[in-house]
Amino acid sequence: MRNEATALDGGFSDPVQDAQAVFRAVMDAMAGPATVVGVQPPVAPPAPLPPLVGALACTLADADTPLWLDPALDRSEAVRKWLVFHTGAQIVDNPAEAAFALIGVGSALPDLDAFAQGTQDYPDRSATLVVAVEAFDGGAPLTFRAPGIRGEKTIAPCGLPDDFASQWDESTRSFPRGVDLVLVAGDALACLPRSARLTAREA
């Protein structure tokens, strides 16, 4: 059972190939914002860390990566130990110091401006947020324009804060500053890079 996993269990069985497969999925999703991309998470972390969120952490984080966890994940000693063992990342208490943030429950996503936004000269010093949502449909429809989207693309993630659309709209006005999001639901992900501008949303 996942609850019984130790820090040594549940990592990539083939670290190079597994990480490459997850990384390719992320790059495909970043290249096509708001497009759902399927990926089998090749890890089994302890609960309550969702498997694909764990796989993304193992792929994107390393010893030079400050990592922030939402309160539910941070309270789990098993999750903290698993992440440190399998990524080498330093877990930080202040979201503004994080290069990556893991949010296990999307509805509890903190305000986007709590995270590093980068600067005009160094926009790459911003945070990437990996956010678990309930599903990629059933929520309020959000329509985006962005490089990589032909015309417009609509996605309706279920399980984000009620004010997410207004927060995202405000955040992207600071482009090239701002955060990037990787949304995760089950065995699929979708990316919202900071270049994705919200054009329409459900009233």
ABEGO torsion letter per residue (X at the ends): XAAABBAABGBBABAAAAAAAAAAAAAAAAABBGBBBBBBBABBBBOABBAAAAAAAAAABBAABBBBBBAAAAABAAAAAAAAAAAGBBBBABAAABABBBBABAAABBBAAABBAEBAABAAABBBBBBBBABABGBBBBBBBBBGBBEBBBBBBBGBBAAAAAAAAAAAAAOABEBBBBBBBEABBBBBBAABBBABBBX
